[in-house]
Every structure is written in C-alpha cells, then in structure tokens.
Amino acid sequence: MVDEALRAAFASRSLTIDENKTHERPFAIRGETFGARQFIKEAGGRWSRGEQCWRLADEHSLRRLAELIGYPSQGLADAPRDFRARSDGAHADGYGSRHYHGHRSRLRMKLLEHGADGLADYELLELLLFFSVWRRDTKPLAKAMIERFGGLGGVLAADPARHAELFPDQCPQGSENAQSPDNDLLFTRALLKAIHALFQRVLKEQIQDRPVISSWTALIDYLEMVMVHEPAEHFRILFLDRKNILIKDEV
C-alpha cells in the first residue's frame, strides 16, 4: 500500500497514484503527467494507451519518481530539496526546489479571483513562464527579464537570442539534468515569440476594422506596438482604402 506522504508528494504536482495489485504493473500515474513524462520514463514507467495513464512496476519505482520530480524518498514532509545533488556535493540552484510549487498555484488563483489589474508586471510574465519553465523558480527570472529588456513590451519584442543571457547552464555537464536549461530556453523563446506575434495580429485586426481618421489613437497604439522595440529604424507603408481603413501594412 502506498503511504500517504508519497501520495501527498505526487498530489502537490497534480499527479495521482492508483494501485491495482492484480495488474502486472500495479501503480497507475494520472493527472498532469505531460511535464513529468521524461522522469516517469526514467523511473521505469510505461504508457498505457488503453487506460490513458502511466504504469509503474513497484513501489521502488514510485520512490525513484518522487526523487526525480523533486521529493526525497524518505522524510517527504521535510524541507524542500533540489531535484538532484551535483556530483561535487552541491545542489543545482533553482532546479526542482519545492518552495515555488505553492507559489504558482497562489498566483494563478490571484489572477482568476481578482483579475490582472492587481498583478505586477513581473507576476504577469511569471504566469506565462509557468508554461515554458517548470523546473526552476520563475519569479527571479521574470524580474530579471523585465529589468534586462526594459518592460513587458521589451521582453516580448527582444531578439530570442538574447534570452540565453538569462538562462545559464546550472547543471554540471554530463548530468541527467544538463539539457533542462536548454529546454527552458527553447520553450520560452517559442512562447514569447508566439505571444508577440499574436498581439501584433490582434492589433492589426483592430485597425483594419476601424476608419483611421476616427481611430487615430488606435493607429498610434498599433505603430508603437510594432515599432517601438525594433533595434533599427525602418520604413512602413500603410495602405488605406478610400474610406481610410487600413488594408495592408508593409515593411
């Protein structure tokens, strides 16, 4: 029987454990398994397509998985611990520490219950980073990005290559976690670039649906959005129809 401390550890990561002693792999892992799938595989887990869950063979595999996702196999209620100790005895700072899991949940509820007006810029950025950075604390990262790029607009418009300055490799080369910072960086680049493009398209839609003469403020907002963070000057040609409605924007 799985002890309650182990169940609680998995529940804090939105994972559940179901036990069926008649099954050849008696432990079923369900919940938000996508982000933890590599660790589940490393612990010996196998995906059951029919049951739509991961299966583990024994309790040793469960405890191995608990260690991989950031919890010690003994003393699960003790203080937070990193995902894995480094070979030199130190810890990889920022990876898998347990303290920020509750913070993420609280910040999501703050947004849903009170709206975005009560959130600081770095908190809004954190909410986005939750989707691309799942094994390190996003609060200092969000603050550093805003400071480096001058605000939310600068973060979204920054050259993706510059994001690497804020994602140092904190895991020793050759360790099992060595690729994780690169994955965080890759996912963050894609996320921010997609959101920036989405904002630009939405703003274009707003301009296209209104006569420019009667929506001068909207036109200025549009130009600021697409040009203010450009690293170099450029020419834009806005094509208007006979009613002064924007129909095309060329650079």
Secondary structure, 3 states (H helix, E strand, C coil): CCCHHHHHHHHCCCEEEEECCCCCCCEEEEECCCCCHHHHHHCCCEEECCCCEEEECCHHHHHHHHHHCCCCCCCCCCCCCCCCECCCCCECCCCCCCHHHHHHHHHHHHHHHHCHHHCCHHHHHHHHHCCCCCCCCHHHHHHHHHHHHCCHHHHHHCCHHHHHHHCCCCCCCCCCCCCHHHHHHHHHHHHHHHHHHHHHHHHHHHHHCCECHHHHHHHHHHHHHHHCCCCCCCCCEEEECCCCEEEEEEC
